[in-house]
Amino acid sequence: MHEEVFRAIESGATAITASRRLARVLTAEFHSQQRAQGRSVWNTPDILPLDAFLGRVWRDAVLRGRAGAESILLDSIQEQMIWEQVIRESPAGDSLLQIPETARGAMEAWQLVHAYRLPVDGRFEGSEDWSAYAGWSRAFRKRCQSNKWIEGARLSDVVVELFESGEAERPSQLYVAGFDDFTPQQTALFKALGKWRNLEQPAYQPAPHCWKLRDSSEEIHASARWARQILEQNPEAQIGVIVPNLDKLRPKVERIFREVLDPGGEFDDRERSFHLSLGPALHQYPAAHAALLLLEFGLGKLTLPRAGMLLRSPFIQGAETEWTQRALLDAKLRRNGVWELTPIELRDAAAHCPLLQRVLTRFAKELAKLPGEQRASEWSRDFSKLLEVFGWPGERTMSSREYQVVEAWNGLLSNLATLDIAAPTMTFEHALERLRHIAKESPFQVENQGAPVQIMGLFEASGLRFDHLWVMGLHDEALPAPANPNPFLPILLQREHKLPHSSAEREAEFANMLMERLLASARNLALSYPETEGDRALSPSPLLDRVPEFGVPPALQYESWMDRLRAEATFEEMTDDRAPAAAVDSKHHGGASLFKDMAACPFRAFAKHRLGARKLEDADFGLSYGDRGNSVHKALQFIWAELGSQARLLELAPDQLQELVVRNVRDALAQMGLTLGRDLEQRRLEKLLAEWLEIERSREPFIVHTPEEEREVTIGGVQVSIRADRVDELANGRDIILDYKTGQLNLGGWDGERPDEPQLPLYCATSDRPIAGASLVAIRVGELAFRGVTESGVSLPGLKKMTFAENVPFGELMAQWRRVLERLAIDYRSGHAEVDPKHDACDHCGLRALCRIREYENDRG
């Protein structure tokens, strides 16, 4: 049948398809047939989807002067903006929070009204939503009529008028493909087109293989392995995989199919063996996301996490040259607690990034030239200029995919320019918000060059034929789908005209038709459903009662890419967990954290304290947990530096004590440079520290050595600088070492050979003064307490012992600490750097990309 149709198309016949995918497939088949016949040149076939055909008829008529030259055909972006304006100006506009989403729903309802010839009559007064829509539709129609606008919902009717009046030429021969049924509007169109023939596709009658799998993940894995097995046997096979809820499962589907079919494919730009439809919105692609961030900088400020994305982005001029300096600048800003930046502030901070400074200077000058308001087309031009100033999309050679994204972005700016028709002027912020909205509503799919495996949604396979087809997700909750009538149209009206999704009966009828088509669309057919989804048990769709019973699929032969590498090559494994030995008695950076990291994971200690590796700090809005802890330490340091002893604390009257706390908390916060949330933190600390000082008043007498005093110590040949939050000297001349903690306390932090909290043990084990005890001090809302250990005869109010310290004399405990710390120091000094994390040590490490422990664990399986 195709040969006959293609001969007609060679002679000028037209084929109209129900989908763009089907048009691409038929066009590819036509080209393949021409090549098979030995031809090197042939005419482009006239195969196009219905919406493209309607648009072409309209444009041809306008160019020939046979349609109203003053009429304007709206695109979907222009139409939605007009709907938004209508809704905002309506009585309901003030109470709606999501007007763009409401406008999109109104557009869909308007298309259904025209497609199914629905009367907008008194039935719309039956509910508030229907009544509001009726008012919007009247206002929208009036606005279109007065401006001579033609919206997409009416284009088919306008084209029918052109055919009937002779202002448009009908195709000499017409074929139609992929339409399961016709709406009344489509019926009228094809009647006006005259005689047409249905492009018949071969109908297969396979005996389907029916499988049940544990869940959707297992389904996707099984289908990917099935596809790979077929391709290994026949690389020319045409394979389809249908995923009903592909919009939700797309990331998982792409990840699994890439692992099975194209391992390592994300690291190059070669064509994949599979093509996945329903691409993400354009704004999710890195190049487009960077462009939106650059323009957002024009609004005045960017938060540091967003500015950091630009500093690390390859899509800005000088990114390759200043890559390291810009990354260091991002890390420095995070360490300094910066939350947001203007372009000028970022320029002034970028002393070691001269190229970035020049770019930001030019950007600021261009911003100063922009008017407060102008037309959308002018903003489109200026947005393009601003991106040129930044050198977007960067200096490096773009991959094919990136090039396609850039081309799509340029089309996006052109779409913004078309909004002149609906909006006279707009501000920079409004224009950028509109551009961002267009990007979010513009799905983008990298061009398909004929990948053998086509993965698509349930409704995209109309008219397509495959050698092999797997349809997954056929459970009772998915097919038939539950009724989902349009909320803006009266339900009885929808059911009367049999609109899609209007009733359970309509969904069952459509689902039956869909299954009939799918069951005849491949020579080799596999059907599957998941037995569970979350905590719900599922059953096969009732539409599948005609197929054989579902069973468990046979094990599909599959080897991962690592398995294949190992099978094809001889590997020699070498374990290298030794770094060069560190110098004896030389000073090492990190203080007590060196021992903490060595106990947590030897490689972490090596990476942080010898390689200088650091994780990128998180930027927090307002006070971070670190800021809150530092504010407590700093305020108590000031308070005890002023008091000096418990005796002085006891001398203070309540109002004097309050004044002391208020003043020192204020000075501490000022020294830290905190601004955002400062007043709230001031009040929090005043109450918290006043309560804590009451506990300090109940202790045995003590004096405080210089708080936060730093001293250098050597243990196991490793010299470090350490400091204690406080060293209190008791009346008997012995010391108690205190360490403030503002988070959760770990009562087992001193346990075993790899202690979690070695700071106090390190101070005690290296002190040249007699030690009477050591304690963590919990200072946080809900817990004010001592947690530690003291020698016999020394007490702290409410002291709770650490687990390791129970029933162990304090002198023996210090000896054990020294032994543990000396062993850690010797291991560190000798270069021991094995990736050997304690339980949970990786959770907050931040260096997993360096040690690659997750890849190691996955490889070992």
C-alpha positions in Angstrom: 0.0 0.0 0.0 2.8 2.4 0.9 4.4 2.0 -2.6 1.2 3.1 -4.2 0.9 6.1 -1.9 4.5 7.1 -2.3 4.1 7.0 -6.1 1.2 9.4 -5.7 3.2 11.6 -3.4 6.0 11.6 -6.0 3.4 13.0 -8.4 2.3 15.8 -5.9 -0.2 14.1 -3.6 -0.5 15.4 0.0 -0.6 13.2 3.1 -2.0 14.7 6.3 -1.1 12.9 9.6 -2.6 13.0 13.1 0.8 13.7 14.7 4.2 15.2 13.9 5.9 11.9 14.9 3.9 10.0 12.2 4.7 12.7 9.7 8.4 12.3 10.4 8.2 8.5 10.2 6.4 8.5 6.9 8.8 11.1 5.5 11.7 8.9 6.6 10.1 5.9 4.9 9.6 7.8 1.7 13.3 8.9 1.6 14.4 5.4 2.3 12.3 4.1 -0.6 13.8 6.6 -2.9 17.3 5.6 -1.9 16.4 2.0 -2.3 15.4 2.7 -5.9 18.9 4.1 -6.6 17.9 7.7 -6.7 20.1 10.5 -5.5 17.7 13.4 -6.0 14.0 13.6 -5.5 11.3 16.1 -4.6 10.5 16.8 -0.9 7.4 14.8 -0.1 4.3 16.7 1.0 3.7 14.9 4.2 2.7 17.1 7.2 0.6 17.0 10.4 -2.8 18.6 10.4 -1.9 21.8 12.2 1.0 22.4 9.8 -1.3 21.9 6.8 -3.9 24.4 8.2 -1.2 27.0 8.8 0.2 26.5 5.3 -3.2 26.9 3.6 -3.8 30.1 5.6 -0.3 31.6 4.7 -0.6 30.7 1.0 -4.0 32.4 0.9 -2.7 35.5 2.6 0.3 35.7 0.3 -1.9 35.5 -2.8 -4.2 38.1 -1.4 -7.1 35.7 -1.2 -7.7 36.1 2.5 -8.3 39.2 4.6 -4.8 40.8 4.6 -5.7 42.7 7.7 -6.4 39.5 9.7 -3.7 38.1 12.0 -3.3 34.5 12.9 -2.4 34.2 16.6 0.1 31.7 17.8 -0.4 29.8 21.1 1.8 32.3 23.0 0.0 35.3 21.8 -3.4 33.7 22.4 -2.6 32.7 26.0 -1.5 36.2 26.8 -4.8 37.6 25.5 -6.7 35.0 27.6 -4.6 36.1 30.6 -5.6 39.8 30.0 -9.2 38.9 29.7 -9.2 36.9 32.9 -7.3 39.6 34.8 -9.8 42.2 33.7 -12.8 40.1 34.7 -14.6 40.2 38.1 -12.9 36.9 39.0 -9.4 38.1 38.1 -8.7 39.6 41.6 -9.3 36.3 43.4 -7.3 34.0 41.1 -3.7 33.1 42.1 -2.6 31.2 39.1 -3.8 33.2 36.1 -1.4 31.7 33.5 -2.6 28.2 34.4 -6.2 29.3 34.3 -5.7 30.9 30.9 -4.2 27.6 29.6 -7.3 25.8 30.8 -9.6 28.3 29.2 -7.7 27.9 25.9 -8.2 24.2 26.0 -11.9 24.6 26.7 -12.1 27.1 23.8 -10.6 24.5 21.5 -13.1 21.9 22.7 -16.0 24.3 22.1 -15.0 24.7 18.5 -13.8 21.1 17.9 -17.1 19.6 19.1 -19.4 22.5 18.2 -20.5 23.1 21.7 -23.2 25.8 22.3 -22.3 28.4 25.0 -25.8 28.7 26.4 -27.7 28.9 29.7 -26.2 25.6 30.9 -23.0 27.5 31.7 -24.9 29.3 34.5 -25.0 26.1 36.5 -21.7 26.7 38.3 -19.4 29.6 39.2 -16.5 28.2 37.1 -18.7 27.6 34.0 -20.3 31.0 34.3 -16.9 32.7 34.7 -15.7 30.9 31.6 -18.7 31.9 29.6 -18.0 35.5 30.4 -14.3 35.1 29.5 -15.1 33.4 26.2 -17.5 36.2 25.2 -14.8 38.9 26.0 -12.2 36.9 24.2 -14.3 36.5 21.1 -15.2 40.2 21.1 -11.5 41.2 21.4 -10.5 38.9 18.6 -13.3 40.1 16.3 -12.5 43.8 17.0 -8.8 43.3 16.3 -9.3 40.8 13.4 -7.4 38.1 15.1 -7.8 34.4 14.3 -7.0 32.0 17.1 -5.9 28.4 16.6 -9.3 27.0 17.6 -11.0 28.7 14.7 -8.3 28.2 12.0 -9.8 25.0 10.7 -13.2 26.7 10.2 -11.5 29.6 8.5 -9.7 27.2 6.1 -13.0 25.5 5.3 -14.4 28.9 4.3 -11.3 29.5 2.1 -11.9 26.1 0.3 -15.6 26.7 -0.1 -15.1 30.3 -1.5 -12.4 29.2 -3.8 -9.7 31.3 -2.1 -7.6 28.3 -1.4 -6.7 25.3 -3.6 -7.5 21.8 -2.6 -4.8 19.1 -2.9 -5.0 17.2 -6.1 -4.8 13.9 -4.2 -5.1 13.6 -0.5 -4.2 10.8 2.0 -5.0 10.8 5.7 -3.1 8.8 8.3 -3.3 8.1 12.0 -6.7 9.5 12.9 -8.6 7.1 15.3 -11.7 9.2 15.0 -12.7 12.7 13.8 -14.1 15.6 15.8 -17.1 17.4 14.1 -14.7 20.2 13.2 -12.3 17.8 11.5 -15.2 16.1 9.7 -16.2 19.4 8.3 -12.7 20.1 7.1 -12.1 16.8 5.4 -15.5 17.2 3.7 -14.5 20.6 2.4 -11.2 19.0 1.1 -13.2 16.7 -1.1 -12.2 13.1 -1.9 -9.5 11.6 0.3 -8.2 8.2 1.1 -7.0 6.6 4.3 -3.4 5.6 4.3 -3.7 2.0 5.4 -0.9 0.6 7.6 -0.3 -3.1 7.8 -2.4 -4.8 10.6 -0.5 -7.5 12.5 -2.0 -10.2 14.5 0.7 -11.2 16.9 0.4 -13.5 19.9 1.5 -11.1 22.6 3.9 -11.9 25.4 2.3 -10.8 28.6 4.4 -10.1 31.6 3.9 -8.9 35.2 6.8 -7.3 37.0 7.3 -6.0 40.5 7.1 -2.3 39.9 7.7 0.4 37.2 11.5 0.3 37.7 11.6 -3.4 37.0 9.4 -2.9 34.0 11.7 -0.2 32.5 14.8 -2.4 33.2 13.1 -5.4 31.5 12.1 -3.4 28.4 15.5 -1.9 28.1 17.2 -5.3 28.3 14.6 -6.7 25.8 15.4 -3.9 23.4 19.1 -4.4 23.7 18.8 -8.1 23.1 16.9 -7.5 19.9 19.4 -4.9 18.7 22.3 -7.3 19.3 20.6 -9.8 17.1 19.3 -7.4 14.5 20.7 -3.8 14.5 18.2 -2.7 11.8 15.1 -3.7 13.8 12.5 -1.0 14.5 11.6 -1.1 18.2 8.9 0.8 20.0 8.5 1.2 23.8 5.3 2.8 25.0 5.1 4.3 28.5 1.6 5.5 29.4 2.7 8.0 32.1 6.0 9.0 30.3 5.7 12.6 31.5 6.2 11.5 35.1 8.7 8.7 34.5 10.8 10.3 31.8 14.0 10.9 33.9 13.9 7.3 35.2 13.3 5.9 31.7 16.1 8.0 30.2 18.6 7.0 33.0 17.8 3.3 32.7 17.8 3.1 28.9 21.1 5.0 28.8 22.7 2.6 31.3 21.6 -0.4 29.3 21.8 0.8 25.7 24.3 3.6 25.7 26.6 3.4 28.7 28.9 6.5 28.8 26.6 8.2 26.3 26.2 11.3 28.4 29.9 12.0 28.0 29.9 12.4 24.2 27.7 13.9 21.5 27.1 10.8 19.4 23.7 9.7 18.4 22.0 7.5 20.9 20.4 4.1 20.0 17.2 5.3 21.5 15.0 8.4 21.2 12.8 9.6 24.0 9.8 11.8 23.2 8.3 14.5 25.5 11.5 16.4 26.0 12.0 18.6 29.1 11.0 22.3 28.9 13.6 24.5 27.3 14.5 26.3 30.6 15.8 23.0 32.0 18.7 22.8 29.5 21.9 24.2 30.9 22.5 26.8 28.1 19.0 28.2 28.3 19.0 28.1 32.1 22.2 30.1 32.1 20.7 32.7 29.7 17.7 33.2 32.0 20.0 33.6 35.0 22.1 36.2 33.2 19.0 38.2 32.3 17.7 37.9 35.9 20.9 39.6 37.0 19.6 42.7 35.2 16.8 42.9 37.8 19.4 44.1 40.4 20.5 41.1 42.5 21.0 37.4 42.4 21.2 35.1 45.4 24.6 33.6 45.9 23.5 30.1 44.9 22.2 31.4 41.6 25.2 33.7 41.1 27.4 30.7 41.8 25.8 28.8 39.0 27.0 31.6 36.7 30.5 31.7 38.1 30.8 28.0 37.4 29.0 28.2 34.1 30.8 27.4 30.8 28.4 29.7 28.9 30.0 33.0 29.8 33.0 34.8 28.2 36.3 33.8 29.9 34.9 30.7 31.5 37.6 28.5 30.1 40.4 30.9 31.0 39.2 31.9 34.5 37.6 28.6 35.4 39.7 28.0 38.6 39.6 31.6 39.8 35.8 31.9 39.4 35.3 28.6 41.3 37.5 30.0 44.1 35.6 33.2 44.1 32.3 31.3 44.5 33.8 29.4 47.5 35.1 32.6 49.0 31.8 34.3 48.8 30.1 31.3 50.5 32.7 31.3 53.3 32.1 35.0 53.9 28.3 34.4 54.3 27.2 36.5 51.4 23.6 35.9 50.4 22.9 38.1 47.4 25.0 40.2 45.0 24.4 43.0 42.5 26.5 42.9 39.2 28.6 45.7 40.6 29.2 43.9 43.9 30.2 40.8 42.1 32.5 42.8 39.9 34.2 44.4 42.9 34.7 41.0 44.5 36.2 39.5 41.4 39.7 40.9 41.8 41.4 37.8 40.4 38.9 37.5 37.5 39.7 40.4 35.2 37.7 39.0 32.2 34.7 38.6 34.4 35.2 42.1 35.8 35.2 43.6 32.2 32.1 41.7 31.3 30.2 42.8 34.4 31.3 46.5 33.8 29.9 46.4 30.2 26.8 44.7 31.5 26.2 47.4 34.1 26.6 50.1 31.3 24.1 48.4 29.0 21.6 48.1 31.8 21.9 51.8 32.5 20.8 52.5 28.9 17.6 50.5 29.1 14.2 52.4 29.4 11.7 51.6 32.2 9.2 50.3 29.7 9.1 49.3 26.0 7.6 46.9 23.6 8.2 43.2 23.8 10.0 43.2 20.4 12.4 45.8 21.8 13.0 43.8 24.9 13.7 40.8 22.8 16.4 42.8 21.0 17.9 44.2 24.2 17.9 40.7 25.9 19.9 39.5 23.0 22.4 42.4 23.4 22.8 41.7 27.1 23.6 38.1 26.4 26.1 39.1 23.8 27.8 41.3 26.5 28.2 38.2 28.6 29.6 36.3 25.6 26.8 33.8 25.9 26.8 30.9 24.9 30.5 30.8 25.7 33.8 30.3 23.9 34.2 26.6 23.7 33.0 24.6 20.7 29.3 23.6 21.3 28.1 20.1 20.9 25.3 19.3 18.5 22.8 19.3 21.3 23.9 22.6 22.7 23.8 24.1 19.3 20.2 23.0 18.9 19.3 24.5 22.4 20.9 27.8 21.3 18.8 27.8 18.1 15.7 27.0 20.1 16.5 29.9 22.5 16.8 32.3 19.6 13.4 31.1 18.5 12.2 31.8 22.0 13.3 35.5 21.7 11.4 35.7 18.4 8.3 34.4 20.2 8.7 37.1 22.8 8.8 39.7 20.0 5.4 38.6 18.7 3.7 39.7 21.9 3.6 43.3 20.6 0.3 42.4 19.2 -1.2 41.8 22.7 0.8 44.2 25.0 1.7 47.8 24.1 4.6 48.1 26.5 6.1 46.2 29.5 8.8 46.5 32.1 12.1 44.6 32.1 10.8 42.4 34.9 7.5 41.7 33.1 9.3 40.9 29.8 11.7 38.6 31.6 8.9 36.8 33.4 7.0 36.4 30.1 10.2 35.0 28.5 10.7 32.6 31.4 7.1 31.5 31.2 7.5 30.8 27.4 10.6 28.8 28.1 8.8 26.7 30.8 5.9 26.1 28.3 8.2 25.1 25.4 9.1 21.4 25.4 12.4 20.8 23.6 13.5 17.6 22.1 16.9 17.0 20.5 16.5 16.1 16.8 16.0 12.4 16.2 18.2 11.0 13.4 16.5 7.6 13.2 17.3 5.9 16.4 16.2 2.2 16.3 14.4 2.4 19.7 11.6 4.8 19.9 10.2 5.5 23.4 6.9 7.4 23.5 3.7 8.0 25.4 0.5 6.1 24.9 -1.1 8.4 22.4 1.9 9.0 20.2 1.9 5.7 18.5 -1.2 6.4 16.4 -0.6 5.1 12.9 2.9 3.8 13.6 4.1 0.3 12.9 7.1 -1.5 14.5 9.0 -4.8 14.2 8.9 -5.1 17.9 6.8 -3.2 20.5 6.7 -3.3 24.3 3.7 -1.6 26.0 4.2 -1.2 29.7 2.1 0.2 32.6 -1.1 -1.6 31.5 -2.6 -1.8 35.0 -6.2 -1.3 36.1 -5.6 2.3 37.3 -4.1 3.5 34.1 -6.3 2.0 31.4 -9.1 2.9 31.1 -8.1 6.2 32.6 -10.4 7.8 35.1 -12.8 10.4 33.8 -11.4 13.9 33.9 -13.8 16.4 32.4 -12.8 20.0 31.6 -13.6 22.1 34.6 -14.8 25.1 32.5 -17.5 23.2 30.5 -20.8 21.8 31.9 -20.3 18.1 32.5 -23.7 17.1 31.0 -22.8 19.1 27.8 -19.5 17.3 27.6 -21.1 13.9 28.0 -23.8 14.8 25.5 -21.2 15.5 22.8 -18.9 12.7 23.9 -15.9 14.9 24.6 -12.6 13.1 25.6 -12.3 12.3 29.3 -15.9 13.4 29.9 -17.1 10.1 31.4 -16.0 6.6 32.4 -17.9 5.2 29.4 -16.1 7.6 27.0 -12.7 6.6 28.5 -13.6 2.9 28.2 -14.6 3.3 24.6 -11.5 5.2 23.8 -9.3 2.8 25.6 -10.8 -0.2 23.8 -10.1 1.5 20.5 -6.6 2.3 21.6 -5.8 -1.2 22.6 -7.2 -2.6 19.3 -4.7 -0.3 17.5 -1.8 -1.2 19.7 -2.4 -5.0 19.4 -2.2 -4.7 15.6 0.8 -2.4 15.4 3.8 -4.8 15.6 4.9 -8.2 14.5 6.3 -9.0 17.9 4.3 -7.6 20.8 5.1 -7.5 24.6 2.6 -6.3 27.2 3.3 -5.7 30.8 2.0 -4.2 34.0 3.6 -3.5 37.5 2.1 -5.4 40.4 2.8 -2.5 42.8 3.0 1.2 42.8 4.2 2.6 46.1 2.2 0.7 48.7 -0.7 -0.1 46.3 -1.3 -3.5 44.7 -2.2 -3.3 41.1 -4.0 -5.7 38.7 -3.8 -5.9 34.9 -6.2 -3.6 32.9 -9.6 -5.1 32.4 -9.2 -4.4 28.7 -6.6 -7.2 28.5 -9.0 -10.0 29.3 -8.7 -11.2 25.7 -4.9 -11.8 26.0 -3.2 -14.8 27.5 -2.5 -14.8 31.3 0.2 -12.6 32.6 3.3 -14.4 33.8 6.8 -13.7 34.9 9.2 -12.9 32.0 12.1 -15.2 31.4 15.5 -13.8 32.6 16.8 -11.6 29.8 20.5 -12.1 29.0 22.1 -8.9 30.1 25.6 -7.8 31.0 26.4 -4.3 32.3 29.1 -2.3 30.5 31.4 -3.0 33.4 30.8 -6.8 33.1 31.5 -6.6 29.4 34.7 -4.6 29.9 35.9 -7.2 32.4 35.1 -10.0 30.1 36.9 -8.4 27.1 40.1 -7.4 29.0 42.5 -8.6 31.6 42.5 -6.3 34.6 45.3 -6.0 37.1 43.9 -4.6 40.3 46.2 -2.5 42.5 45.3 -1.0 45.9 47.1 2.2 46.6 46.1 3.7 49.9 49.5 5.2 50.9 50.4 8.8 50.4 54.0 10.1 50.9 54.9 10.3 54.5 54.4 13.6 56.2 57.2 15.5 57.8 57.8 14.7 61.5 57.1 17.5 64.0 56.2 19.9 61.3 53.1 22.0 61.8 49.9 20.7 60.2 46.8 22.7 59.5 43.4 21.8 60.8 43.9 21.4 64.6 41.6 19.0 66.3 39.7 18.5 63.0 42.7 16.6 61.6 42.2 13.9 64.2 38.4 14.0 63.8 38.8 13.5 60.0 41.4 10.8 60.5 39.1 8.9 62.7 36.1 9.3 60.4 38.0 8.3 57.2 41.8 8.3 56.5 41.2 9.5 53.0 39.2 12.4 54.2 42.1 13.5 56.4 44.6 13.2 53.6 42.3 15.1 51.1 41.5 17.9 53.4 44.7 18.4 55.4 47.3 17.5 52.8 45.6 18.2 49.5 43.6 21.2 50.7 40.3 19.8 49.3 37.2 21.5 50.7 33.5 21.0 49.9 31.6 24.0 48.5 29.8 25.5 51.5 26.1 26.0 51.3 24.8 29.6 51.1 22.0 30.2 53.6 19.3 32.9 53.7 19.6 34.6 57.0 21.5 32.9 59.9 22.9 29.5 59.1 23.4 26.8 61.8 27.1 27.7 61.7 26.3 31.4 62.3 24.1 30.5 65.3 26.8 28.3 66.8 29.5 31.0 66.2 27.3 33.6 67.8 27.0 31.6 71.0 30.8 31.0 71.1 31.7 34.6 70.4 29.2 36.0 73.0 30.4 33.7 75.8 34.0 34.4 74.9 33.3 38.2 75.4 31.3 37.6 78.6 33.9 35.4 80.4 36.8 37.6 79.2 35.0 40.4 81.1 34.0 38.4 84.1 37.1 36.3 84.6 35.6 34.2 87.4 32.5 32.8 89.0 33.0 35.1 92.0 32.5 38.1 89.7 29.4 36.5 88.2 27.9 36.0 91.7 28.5 39.7 92.5 26.3 41.0 89.7 22.8 42.1 90.5 20.1 40.8 88.1 19.9 44.1 86.1 23.7 44.2 85.9 23.8 40.6 84.6 21.2 41.4 82.0 23.1 44.4 80.8 26.3 42.3 80.6 24.5 39.7 78.4 22.8 42.3 76.2 26.0 44.3 75.6 28.2 41.3 74.8 25.7 39.6 72.6 25.4 42.8 70.6 29.2 43.2 70.3 29.5 39.5 69.2 26.9 39.9 66.5 28.4 43.2 65.3 31.9 41.6 65.1 30.5 38.7 63.1 29.0 41.2 60.6 25.5 39.6 60.8 22.7 41.8 59.5 19.8 39.7 58.3 18.0 38.2 61.3 20.3 40.0 63.7 17.6 41.4 66.0 15.9 38.0 66.3 19.3 36.3 67.1 19.9 39.1 69.7 16.7 38.3 71.5 17.3 34.5 71.3 20.8 34.7 72.7 19.9 37.1 75.5 17.3 34.6 76.9 19.4 31.5 76.2 22.7 32.8 77.8 21.0 34.4 80.8 19.5 30.9 81.6 22.9 29.3 81.1 24.7 31.8 83.4 22.2 30.9 86.1 23.5 27.3 85.9 27.1 28.5 86.0 26.3 30.4 89.2 25.5 27.0 90.9 28.9 25.5 90.3 31.8 25.2 92.6 34.1 28.2 92.5 36.4 28.6 89.4 38.3 31.2 87.5 38.4 31.3 83.7 41.7 31.3 81.8 41.8 33.3 78.6 38.8 32.0 76.6 39.4 30.6 73.1 43.2 30.7 73.8 45.2 28.9 71.1 48.2 26.7 71.8 50.5 24.4 69.8 50.8 20.8 70.8 52.6 17.7 69.4 51.3 14.2 69.6 52.6 11.2 67.7 55.0 13.4 65.8 52.2 15.6 64.5 52.2 19.3 65.5 48.9 21.2 65.4 47.3 24.3 66.9 44.3 23.7 69.2 42.1 25.9 71.3 39.5 25.1 74.0 36.3 27.1 74.2 37.1 27.5 77.9 39.6 26.3 80.6 38.3 26.7 84.1 40.7 26.5 87.0 39.1 25.0 90.2 39.9 26.0 93.8 42.3 23.0 94.1 44.4 24.3 91.1 43.2 21.6 88.6 41.5 22.4 85.3 38.2 21.5 83.7 38.1 21.8 79.9 34.8 22.9 78.3 33.6 22.7 74.7 30.4 24.5 73.7 28.0 22.5 71.5 24.9 24.1 70.0 23.7 21.1 68.1 22.8 17.5 69.0 25.2 15.9 71.4 26.8 12.5 70.8 27.3 10.8 74.1 29.4 8.2 72.4 31.7 10.8 70.8 34.8 9.8 72.8 34.3 6.0 72.3 36.6 3.5 70.7 39.6 3.7 68.4 37.9 6.2 66.1 36.3 8.9 68.2 33.8 11.3 66.7 34.7 14.2 69.0 38.4 14.1 69.7 38.8 17.8 70.5 38.6 17.6 74.3 40.5 14.3 74.5 43.3 15.9 72.4 43.4 19.0 74.7 43.5 16.8 77.9 46.1 14.4 76.5 48.5 17.2 75.6 48.0 19.6 78.6 50.9 20.4 80.8 48.6 21.3 83.6 46.7 18.9 85.9 43.3 18.1 84.5 40.2 17.4 86.7 37.7 16.8 84.0 36.4 17.5 80.5 32.8 18.3 79.4 30.8 19.1 76.4 28.4 22.0 77.2 25.0 21.8 75.5 23.7 25.3 74.9 20.6 25.3 72.8 16.9 25.8 73.2 15.5 22.9 75.2 18.9 21.6 76.5 21.3 23.4 78.8 23.6 20.8 80.4 27.1 19.4 81.0 27.9 16.1 79.3 31.4 14.7 80.1 33.5 13.2 82.8 35.4 14.4 85.9 37.8 12.9 88.4 36.5 11.7 91.8 35.5 14.6 94.1 34.8 17.1 91.3 31.2 17.8 90.2 29.3 19.7 87.6 25.6 20.5 87.9 23.5 17.8 86.3 26.6 16.2 84.7 25.7 13.1 82.5 28.7 11.0 81.7 29.8 10.1 78.2 29.4 6.3 77.5 33.1 5.6 77.2 33.8 7.2 80.5 31.4 5.1 82.7 33.2 3.2 85.4 36.7 4.2 84.1 38.9 6.3 86.3 39.7 9.7 84.8 43.5 9.1 84.8 43.1 5.8 83.0 40.7 7.5 80.5 43.3 10.1 79.6 45.9 7.4 79.0 43.5 5.7 76.6 42.9 9.0 74.8 46.6 9.6 74.4 47.1 6.1 73.0 44.2 6.5 70.5 45.3 9.9 69.4 49.0 8.9 69.0 47.9 6.0 66.8 45.8 8.3 64.6 48.7 10.8 64.4 51.2 8.0 63.4 48.8 6.7 60.7 48.3 10.2 59.3 52.1 11.0 59.4 52.9 7.7 57.7 50.6 8.5 54.8 47.8 6.1 55.6 45.0 7.3 53.2 42.6 4.4 52.7 39.0 5.1 51.7 37.6 3.6 54.9 34.7 5.7 56.2 33.0 5.0 59.5 29.2 4.5 59.5 27.5 7.7 58.3 30.8 9.4 57.8 30.0 10.1 54.2 26.7 11.9 54.8 28.3 15.3 55.5 31.8 14.8 54.0 31.3 16.7 50.7 34.3 14.9 49.1 32.6 11.8 47.6 33.3 13.1 44.1 37.1 12.9 45.0 37.2 9.5 46.6 34.4 8.1 44.4 33.2 5.7 47.1 29.7 5.4 45.6 31.1 4.3 42.2 33.3 1.8 44.0 30.4 0.4 45.9 28.2 0.2 42.8 30.9 -1.4 40.8 31.3 -4.1 43.5 27.6 -4.5 43.5 
